Amino acid sequence: MTDQQLIDLAIEMKSRAYVPYSNFHVGAALLCEDGTVSLGCNVENSAYGVCICGEQTAVVKAVSEGKRSFKAIAVAGDSDGYCLPCGACRQVLSEFVGPDFPVICANNAGAFHRFTLGELLAHSFRLER
Ligand code: THU
């Protein structure tokens, strides 16, 4: 699976986003270790605080299907700049992957950039006593 293929899936998933409040579509494609891809989109709610991000949809779908090892995630949104995961999504990803994990972010024009989770979430929380 190439970065371009994963980004194409994320862009496709934007069409599934349920976004009556923000009208900001986010699609995510999470490549699992076994070669399958878990797809996600954002799902909003009239109680704004329980809106669910596209990346989190993809992670929760995968984990609930028994998958916990991931190779990369692609994210696409309605932004002119690269659509980067929010802080909460970075934290959710960090539960399952390490700092070298590739986070591939697309912009509206279809261009994309490969970040690492370590770049996006430095010095992250660890449950250590
Ligand atoms: N959103 C995501 O899906 N992923 C992020 O990383 C940040 C924001 C969604 C939440 C909401 O539905 C919309 O984008 C606007 O914030």
Backbone and ligand atoms as CSV (ligand in chain L), in Angstrom:
chain,resi,resn,atom,element,x,y,z
A,1,MET,N,N,0.852,-1.206,0.000
A,1,MET,CA,C,0.000,0.000,0.000
A,1,MET,C,C,0.885,1.254,0.000
A,2,THR,N,N,0.752,2.093,-1.002
A,2,THR,CA,C,1.580,3.306,-1.059
A,2,THR,C,C,0.919,4.431,-0.269
A,3,ASP,N,N,1.715,5.459,0.032
A,3,ASP,CA,C,1.153,6.646,0.701
A,3,ASP,C,C,0.015,7.223,-0.131
A,4,GLN,N,N,0.214,7.251,-1.442
A,4,GLN,CA,C,-0.817,7.819,-2.329
A,4,GLN,C,C,-2.124,7.027,-2.242
A,5,GLN,N,N,-2.013,5.713,-2.208
A,5,GLN,CA,C,-3.224,4.873,-2.107
A,5,GLN,C,C,-3.949,5.102,-0.779
A,6,LEU,N,N,-3.162,5.234,0.290
A,6,LEU,CA,C,-3.770,5.449,1.617
A,6,LEU,C,C,-4.437,6.829,1.677
A,7,ILE,N,N,-3.782,7.808,1.090
A,7,ILE,CA,C,-4.365,9.163,1.040
A,7,ILE,C,C,-5.643,9.151,0.200
A,8,ASP,N,N,-5.631,8.438,-0.901
A,8,ASP,CA,C,-6.833,8.371,-1.759
A,8,ASP,C,C,-8.015,7.815,-0.972
A,9,LEU,N,N,-7.755,6.805,-0.135
A,9,LEU,CA,C,-8.832,6.230,0.684
A,9,LEU,C,C,-9.333,7.252,1.707
A,10,ALA,N,N,-8.403,7.994,2.299
A,10,ALA,CA,C,-8.800,9.019,3.284
A,10,ALA,C,C,-9.648,10.100,2.605
A,11,ILE,N,N,-9.247,10.502,1.430
A,11,ILE,CA,C,-10.004,11.538,0.689
A,11,ILE,C,C,-11.403,11.013,0.362
A,12,GLU,N,N,-11.474,9.751,-0.056
A,12,GLU,CA,C,-12.773,9.137,-0.373
A,12,GLU,C,C,-13.690,9.131,0.850
A,13,MET,N,N,-13.087,8.882,2.011
A,13,MET,CA,C,-13.879,8.792,3.247
A,13,MET,C,C,-14.483,10.122,3.676
A,14,LYS,N,N,-13.945,11.223,3.164
A,14,LYS,CA,C,-14.531,12.537,3.492
A,14,LYS,C,C,-16.009,12.577,3.100
A,15,SER,N,N,-16.375,11.831,2.086
A,15,SER,CA,C,-17.772,11.861,1.609
A,15,SER,C,C,-18.725,11.195,2.602
A,16,ARG,N,N,-18.190,10.409,3.529
A,16,ARG,CA,C,-19.028,9.746,4.534
A,16,ARG,C,C,-19.179,10.584,5.801
A,17,ALA,N,N,-18.407,11.651,5.901
A,17,ALA,CA,C,-18.430,12.458,7.132
A,17,ALA,C,C,-19.837,12.982,7.389
A,18,TYR,N,N,-20.232,12.944,8.659
A,18,TYR,CA,C,-21.536,13.492,9.071
A,18,TYR,C,C,-21.228,14.812,9.794
A,19,VAL,N,N,-21.356,15.901,9.057
A,19,VAL,CA,C,-20.860,17.184,9.575
A,19,VAL,C,C,-21.870,18.328,9.394
A,20,PRO,N,N,-23.099,18.172,9.919
A,20,PRO,CA,C,-24.089,19.233,9.729
A,20,PRO,C,C,-23.751,20.519,10.489
A,21,TYR,N,N,-22.839,20.459,11.458
A,21,TYR,CA,C,-22.557,21.639,12.291
A,21,TYR,C,C,-21.332,22.398,11.801
A,22,SER,N,N,-20.244,21.695,11.559
A,22,SER,CA,C,-19.021,22.395,11.119
A,22,SER,C,C,-18.911,22.429,9.597
A,23,ASN,N,N,-19.542,21.501,8.922
A,23,ASN,CA,C,-19.348,21.304,7.478
A,23,ASN,C,C,-17.865,21.091,7.128
A,24,PHE,N,N,-17.091,20.586,8.077
A,24,PHE,CA,C,-15.673,20.291,7.846
A,24,PHE,C,C,-15.524,18.770,7.782
A,25,HIS,N,N,-15.271,18.283,6.572
A,25,HIS,CA,C,-15.207,16.838,6.343
A,25,HIS,C,C,-13.806,16.307,6.620
A,26,VAL,N,N,-13.723,15.230,7.402
A,26,VAL,CA,C,-12.430,14.586,7.650
A,26,VAL,C,C,-12.554,13.100,7.317
A,27,GLY,N,N,-11.580,12.597,6.584
A,27,GLY,CA,C,-11.512,11.167,6.294
A,27,GLY,C,C,-10.175,10.634,6.780
A,28,ALA,N,N,-10.169,9.396,7.242
A,28,ALA,CA,C,-8.931,8.788,7.733
A,28,ALA,C,C,-8.844,7.354,7.240
A,29,ALA,N,N,-7.617,6.927,6.958
A,29,ALA,CA,C,-7.374,5.543,6.534
A,29,ALA,C,C,-6.180,5.021,7.337
A,30,LEU,N,N,-6.440,4.015,8.152
A,30,LEU,CA,C,-5.430,3.463,9.060
A,30,LEU,C,C,-4.975,2.110,8.516
A,31,LEU,N,N,-3.697,2.038,8.142
A,31,LEU,CA,C,-3.149,0.785,7.604
A,31,LEU,C,C,-2.730,-0.122,8.753
A,32,CYS,N,N,-3.353,-1.288,8.808
A,32,CYS,CA,C,-3.074,-2.241,9.879
A,32,CYS,C,C,-1.909,-3.144,9.473
A,33,GLU,N,N,-1.277,-3.718,10.476
A,33,GLU,CA,C,-0.109,-4.592,10.255
A,33,GLU,C,C,-0.434,-5.744,9.297
A,34,ASP,N,N,-1.682,-6.230,9.349
A,34,ASP,CA,C,-2.072,-7.365,8.500
A,34,ASP,C,C,-2.416,-6.949,7.073
A,35,GLY,N,N,-2.225,-5.671,6.747
A,35,GLY,CA,C,-2.453,-5.202,5.375
A,35,GLY,C,C,-3.848,-4.669,5.124
A,36,THR,N,N,-4.751,-4.866,6.076
A,36,THR,CA,C,-6.094,-4.315,5.906
A,36,THR,C,C,-6.082,-2.830,6.279
A,37,VAL,N,N,-7.121,-2.131,5.858
A,37,VAL,CA,C,-7.215,-0.698,6.141
A,37,VAL,C,C,-8.515,-0.428,6.888
A,38,SER,N,N,-8.398,0.274,8.007
A,38,SER,CA,C,-9.590,0.681,8.762
A,38,SER,C,C,-9.912,2.120,8.376
A,39,LEU,N,N,-11.138,2.321,7.909
A,39,LEU,CA,C,-11.528,3.640,7.400
A,39,LEU,C,C,-12.372,4.381,8.419
A,40,GLY,N,N,-12.224,5.698,8.463
A,40,GLY,CA,C,-13.012,6.490,9.406
A,40,GLY,C,C,-13.372,7.854,8.844
A,41,CYS,N,N,-14.393,8.444,9.440
A,41,CYS,CA,C,-14.771,9.822,9.119
A,41,CYS,C,C,-15.257,10.464,10.413
A,42,ASN,N,N,-15.360,11.785,10.412
A,42,ASN,CA,C,-15.884,12.426,11.618
A,42,ASN,C,C,-17.405,12.329,11.649
A,43,VAL,N,N,-17.913,12.174,12.852
A,43,VAL,CA,C,-19.350,12.010,13.076
A,43,VAL,C,C,-19.758,13.007,14.160
A,44,GLU,N,N,-20.491,14.038,13.752
A,44,GLU,CA,C,-20.829,15.112,14.692
A,44,GLU,C,C,-22.152,14.851,15.404
A,45,ASN,N,N,-22.407,15.696,16.404
A,45,ASN,CA,C,-23.609,15.557,17.217
A,45,ASN,C,C,-24.057,16.944,17.645
A,46,SER,N,N,-25.366,17.102,17.842
A,46,SER,CA,C,-25.877,18.412,18.255
A,46,SER,C,C,-25.351,18.799,19.636
A,47,ALA,N,N,-24.952,17.821,20.435
A,47,ALA,CA,C,-24.199,18.109,21.661
A,47,ALA,C,C,-22.729,18.115,21.220
A,48,TYR,N,N,-22.224,19.305,20.913
A,48,TYR,CA,C,-20.933,19.409,20.215
A,48,TYR,C,C,-19.792,18.636,20.878
A,49,GLY,N,N,-19.836,18.545,22.197
A,49,GLY,CA,C,-18.739,17.906,22.934
A,49,GLY,C,C,-18.556,16.430,22.639
A,50,VAL,N,N,-19.556,15.808,22.050
A,50,VAL,CA,C,-19.406,14.373,21.759
A,50,VAL,C,C,-19.172,14.100,20.269
A,51,CYS,N,N,-18.768,15.132,19.526
A,51,CYS,CA,C,-18.377,14.903,18.127
A,51,CYS,C,C,-17.179,13.951,18.106
A,52,ILE,N,N,-17.164,13.065,17.147
A,52,ILE,CA,C,-16.087,12.068,17.058
A,52,ILE,C,C,-15.240,12.367,15.818
A,53,CYS,N,N,-13.929,12.408,16.014
A,53,CYS,CA,C,-13.008,12.707,14.912
A,53,CYS,C,C,-12.840,11.504,13.976
A,54,GLY,N,N,-12.480,11.794,12.752
A,54,GLY,CA,C,-12.272,10.751,11.751
A,54,GLY,C,C,-11.181,9.762,12.141
A,55,GLU,N,N,-10.091,10.288,12.683
A,55,GLU,CA,C,-8.968,9.413,13.053
A,55,GLU,C,C,-9.397,8.457,14.167
A,56,GLN,N,N,-10.149,8.992,15.131
A,56,GLN,CA,C,-10.582,8.157,16.251
A,56,GLN,C,C,-11.554,7.087,15.785
A,57,THR,N,N,-12.406,7.417,14.832
A,57,THR,CA,C,-13.312,6.413,14.259
A,57,THR,C,C,-12.493,5.262,13.683
A,58,ALA,N,N,-11.447,5.602,12.930
A,58,ALA,CA,C,-10.625,4.563,12.289
A,58,ALA,C,C,-9.917,3.695,13.325
A,59,VAL,N,N,-9.387,4.323,14.376
A,59,VAL,CA,C,-8.675,3.558,15.407
A,59,VAL,C,C,-9.644,2.650,16.168
A,60,VAL,N,N,-10.776,3.208,16.573
A,60,VAL,CA,C,-11.724,2.426,17.382
A,60,VAL,C,C,-12.318,1.279,16.566
A,61,LYS,N,N,-12.580,1.531,15.295
A,61,LYS,CA,C,-13.073,0.441,14.441
A,61,LYS,C,C,-12.050,-0.688,14.378
A,62,ALA,N,N,-10.780,-0.343,14.174
A,62,ALA,CA,C,-9.735,-1.374,14.050
A,62,ALA,C,C,-9.595,-2.163,15.344
A,63,VAL,N,N,-9.486,-1.456,16.459
A,63,VAL,CA,C,-9.269,-2.142,17.738
A,63,VAL,C,C,-10.455,-3.048,18.056
A,64,SER,N,N,-11.647,-2.585,17.735
A,64,SER,CA,C,-12.835,-3.400,18.022
A,64,SER,C,C,-12.918,-4.625,17.118
A,65,GLU,N,N,-12.141,-4.615,16.038
A,65,GLU,CA,C,-12.058,-5.790,15.163
A,65,GLU,C,C,-10.857,-6.662,15.518
A,66,GLY,N,N,-10.203,-6.339,16.632
A,66,GLY,CA,C,-9.096,-7.177,17.106
A,66,GLY,C,C,-7.737,-6.763,16.592
A,67,LYS,N,N,-7.639,-5.591,15.957
A,67,LYS,CA,C,-6.348,-5.140,15.404
A,67,LYS,C,C,-5.739,-4.069,16.293
A,68,ARG,N,N,-4.472,-4.267,16.649
A,68,ARG,CA,C,-3.804,-3.310,17.539
A,68,ARG,C,C,-2.433,-2.897,17.039
A,69,SER,N,N,-2.024,-3.437,15.884
A,69,SER,CA,C,-0.720,-3.077,15.316
A,69,SER,C,C,-0.949,-2.342,14.010
A,70,PHE,N,N,-0.353,-1.169,13.915
A,70,PHE,CA,C,-0.625,-0.307,12.769
A,70,PHE,C,C,0.664,0.175,12.113
A,71,LYS,N,N,0.563,0.401,10.792
A,71,LYS,CA,C,1.749,0.802,10.029
A,71,LYS,C,C,1.778,2.289,9.713
A,72,ALA,N,N,0.598,2.877,9.483
A,72,ALA,CA,C,0.531,4.300,9.098
A,72,ALA,C,C,-0.918,4.746,9.107
A,73,ILE,N,N,-1.118,6.073,9.199
A,73,ILE,CA,C,-2.476,6.611,9.034
A,73,ILE,C,C,-2.415,7.772,8.042
A,74,ALA,N,N,-3.437,7.858,7.204
A,74,ALA,CA,C,-3.577,9.000,6.298
A,74,ALA,C,C,-4.795,9.793,6.731
A,75,VAL,N,N,-4.678,11.123,6.674
A,75,VAL,CA,C,-5.754,12.012,7.103
A,75,VAL,C,C,-5.993,13.063,6.027
A,76,ALA,N,N,-7.265,13.270,5.704
A,76,ALA,CA,C,-7.613,14.308,4.721
A,76,ALA,C,C,-8.778,15.112,5.265
A,77,GLY,N,N,-8.732,16.416,5.040
A,77,GLY,CA,C,-9.817,17.288,5.515
A,77,GLY,C,C,-10.060,18.397,4.520
A,78,ASP,N,N,-10.935,19.324,4.908
A,78,ASP,CA,C,-11.296,20.409,3.993
A,78,ASP,C,C,-10.359,21.608,4.120
A,79,SER,N,N,-9.102,21.375,4.352
A,79,SER,CA,C,-8.218,22.518,4.610
A,79,SER,C,C,-7.220,22.749,3.482
A,80,ASP,N,N,-6.881,24.016,3.290
A,80,ASP,CA,C,-5.870,24.360,2.292
A,80,ASP,C,C,-4.492,23.886,2.743
A,81,GLY,N,N,-4.287,23.934,4.055
A,81,GLY,CA,C,-3.036,23.394,4.611
A,81,GLY,C,C,-3.214,21.906,4.876
A,82,TYR,N,N,-2.138,21.231,5.246
A,82,TYR,CA,C,-2.244,19.813,5.580
A,82,TYR,C,C,-3.204,19.630,6.745
A,83,CYS,N,N,-4.077,18.622,6.659
A,83,CYS,CA,C,-5.046,18.380,7.722
A,83,CYS,C,C,-4.376,17.517,8.801
A,84,LEU,N,N,-3.986,18.156,9.873
A,84,LEU,CA,C,-3.246,17.474,10.950
A,84,LEU,C,C,-4.202,16.992,12.028
A,85,PRO,N,N,-3.929,15.846,12.623
A,85,PRO,CA,C,-4.794,15.359,13.707
A,85,PRO,C,C,-4.774,16.292,14.911
A,86,CYS,N,N,-5.913,16.437,15.564
A,86,CYS,CA,C,-5.981,17.274,16.769
A,86,CYS,C,C,-5.222,16.588,17.906
A,87,GLY,N,N,-5.046,17.297,18.987
A,87,GLY,CA,C,-4.290,16.767,20.131
A,87,GLY,C,C,-4.876,15.477,20.673
A,88,ALA,N,N,-6.204,15.434,20.740
A,88,ALA,CA,C,-6.851,14.224,21.276
A,88,ALA,C,C,-6.560,13.023,20.374
A,89,CYS,N,N,-6.618,13.220,19.067
A,89,CYS,CA,C,-6.345,12.116,18.126
A,89,CYS,C,C,-4.884,11.670,18.220
A,90,ARG,N,N,-3.976,12.614,18.413
A,90,ARG,CA,C,-2.563,12.254,18.567
A,90,ARG,C,C,-2.389,11.363,19.796
A,91,GLN,N,N,-3.077,11.725,20.867
A,91,GLN,CA,C,-2.992,10.932,22.099
A,91,GLN,C,C,-3.590,9.541,21.893
A,92,VAL,N,N,-4.720,9.467,21.197
A,92,VAL,CA,C,-5.368,8.166,20.933
A,92,VAL,C,C,-4.423,7.279,20.117
A,93,LEU,N,N,-3.782,7.844,19.102
A,93,LEU,CA,C,-2.834,7.066,18.299
A,93,LEU,C,C,-1.674,6.575,19.164
A,94,SER,N,N,-1.199,7.437,20.070
A,94,SER,CA,C,-0.002,7.111,20.860
A,94,SER,C,C,-0.226,5.921,21.781
A,95,GLU,N,N,-1.464,5.552,22.009
A,95,GLU,CA,C,-1.757,4.373,22.831
A,95,GLU,C,C,-1.273,3.090,22.137
A,96,PHE,N,N,-1.256,3.122,20.807
A,96,PHE,CA,C,-1.002,1.887,20.053
A,96,PHE,C,C,0.279,1.902,19.220
A,97,VAL,N,N,0.857,3.076,18.992
A,97,VAL,CA,C,2.021,3.155,18.095
A,97,VAL,C,C,3.132,3.978,18.746
A,98,GLY,N,N,4.317,3.873,18.176
A,98,GLY,CA,C,5.469,4.586,18.720
A,98,GLY,C,C,5.735,5.898,18.004
A,99,PRO,N,N,6.816,6.575,18.402
A,99,PRO,CA,C,7.122,7.907,17.857
A,99,PRO,C,C,7.472,7.931,16.362
A,100,ASP,N,N,7.873,6.778,15.806
A,100,ASP,CA,C,8.220,6.759,14.378
A,100,ASP,C,C,7.016,6.522,13.472
A,101,PHE,N,N,5.859,6.342,14.066
A,101,PHE,CA,C,4.654,6.026,13.290
A,101,PHE,C,C,4.353,7.146,12.288
A,102,PRO,N,N,4.182,6.806,10.990
A,102,PRO,CA,C,3.921,7.821,9.977
A,102,PRO,C,C,2.472,8.317,9.995
A,103,VAL,N,N,2.333,9.634,10.024
A,103,VAL,CA,C,1.024,10.295,9.949
A,103,VAL,C,C,1.055,11.117,8.654
A,104,ILE,N,N,0.323,10.634,7.666
A,104,ILE,CA,C,0.391,11.235,6.330
A,104,ILE,C,C,-0.814,12.167,6.169
A,105,CYS,N,N,-0.536,13.434,5.981
A,105,CYS,CA,C,-1.609,14.440,5.996
A,105,CYS,C,C,-1.744,15.106,4.638
A,106,ALA,N,N,-2.995,15.176,4.171
A,106,ALA,CA,C,-3.252,15.754,2.846
A,106,ALA,C,C,-3.858,17.146,2.977
A,107,ASN,N,N,-3.706,17.934,1.932
A,107,ASN,CA,C,-4.432,19.201,1.859
A,107,ASN,C,C,-5.502,19.077,0.777
A,108,ASN,N,N,-6.254,20.143,0.613
A,108,ASN,CA,C,-7.358,20.165,-0.348
A,108,ASN,C,C,-6.948,19.872,-1.783
A,109,ALA,N,N,-5.724,20.232,-2.102
A,109,ALA,CA,C,-5.242,20.051,-3.473
A,109,ALA,C,C,-4.784,18.607,-3.707
A,110,GLY,N,N,-4.793,17.796,-2.636
A,110,GLY,CA,C,-4.385,16.396,-2.793
A,110,GLY,C,C,-2.906,16.170,-2.534
A,111,ALA,N,N,-2.176,17.262,-2.244
A,111,ALA,CA,C,-0.761,17.093,-1.881
A,111,ALA,C,C,-0.711,16.551,-0.452
A,112,PHE,N,N,0.345,15.822,-0.132
A,112,PHE,CA,C,0.430,15.302,1.227
A,112,PHE,C,C,1.848,15.335,1.748
A,113,HIS,N,N,1.959,15.246,3.083
A,113,HIS,CA,C,3.259,15.267,3.749
A,113,HIS,C,C,3.264,14.199,4.823
A,114,ARG,N,N,4.410,13.535,4.954
A,114,ARG,CA,C,4.573,12.477,5.949
A,114,ARG,C,C,5.203,13.069,7.214
A,115,PHE,N,N,4.436,13.090,8.293
A,115,PHE,CA,C,4.970,13.485,9.597
A,115,PHE,C,C,5.196,12.199,10.391
A,116,THR,N,N,5.850,12.304,11.546
A,116,THR,CA,C,5.846,11.162,12.473
A,116,THR,C,C,5.038,11.574,13.695
A,117,LEU,N,N,4.502,10.562,14.394
A,117,LEU,CA,C,3.724,10.877,15.592
A,117,LEU,C,C,4.616,11.569,16.625
A,118,GLY,N,N,5.890,11.174,16.657
A,118,GLY,CA,C,6.821,11.795,17.605
A,118,GLY,C,C,6.980,13.290,17.376
A,119,GLU,N,N,6.943,13.687,16.101
A,119,GLU,CA,C,7.010,15.123,15.789
A,119,GLU,C,C,5.755,15.840,16.268
A,120,LEU,N,N,4.612,15.173,16.096
A,120,LEU,CA,C,3.324,15.812,16.396
A,120,LEU,C,C,2.967,15.758,17.873
A,121,LEU,N,N,3.524,14.784,18.574
A,121,LEU,CA,C,3.194,14.619,20.002
A,121,LEU,C,C,4.478,14.290,20.764
A,122,ALA,N,N,5.283,15.317,20.948
A,122,ALA,CA,C,6.552,15.114,21.663
A,122,ALA,C,C,6.285,14.993,23.162
A,123,HIS,N,N,7.127,14.269,23.855
A,123,HIS,CA,C,7.056,14.172,25.329
A,123,HIS,C,C,5.658,13.796,25.786
A,124,SER,N,N,5.110,12.728,25.198
A,124,SER,CA,C,3.702,12.396,25.469
A,124,SER,C,C,3.529,11.731,26.834
A,125,PHE,N,N,2.302,11.754,27.296
A,125,PHE,CA,C,1.941,11.169,28.585
A,125,PHE,C,C,2.156,9.663,28.582
A,126,ARG,N,N,2.757,9.157,29.638
A,126,ARG,CA,C,2.874,7.698,29.827
A,126,ARG,C,C,2.403,7.389,31.237
A,127,LEU,N,N,1.686,6.284,31.360
A,127,LEU,CA,C,1.169,5.898,32.679
A,127,LEU,C,C,2.265,5.147,33.435
A,128,GLU,N,N,3.214,5.907,33.981
A,128,GLU,CA,C,4.320,5.286,34.722
A,128,GLU,C,C,4.322,5.825,36.141
A,129,ARG,N,N,4.509,4.934,37.083
A,129,ARG,CA,C,4.524,5.395,38.474
A,129,ARG,C,C,5.937,5.300,39.033
L,1,THU,N1,N,-11.910,16.767,13.381
L,1,THU,C1,C,-11.458,15.528,13.038
L,1,THU,O1,O,-12.212,14.696,12.528
L,1,THU,N2,N,-10.157,15.235,13.272
L,1,THU,C2,C,-9.265,16.085,13.868
L,1,THU,O2,O,-8.139,15.716,14.095
L,1,THU,C3,C,-9.674,17.445,14.205
L,1,THU,C4,C,-11.083,17.792,13.969
L,1,THU,C5,C,-13.337,17.076,13.148
L,1,THU,C6,C,-14.139,17.320,14.398
L,1,THU,C7,C,-15.275,18.136,13.847
L,1,THU,O3,O,-16.265,17.255,13.327
L,1,THU,C8,C,-14.667,18.901,12.693
L,1,THU,O4,O,-13.447,18.247,12.385
L,1,THU,C9,C,-14.382,20.356,13.002
L,1,THU,O5,O,-13.634,20.494,14.139
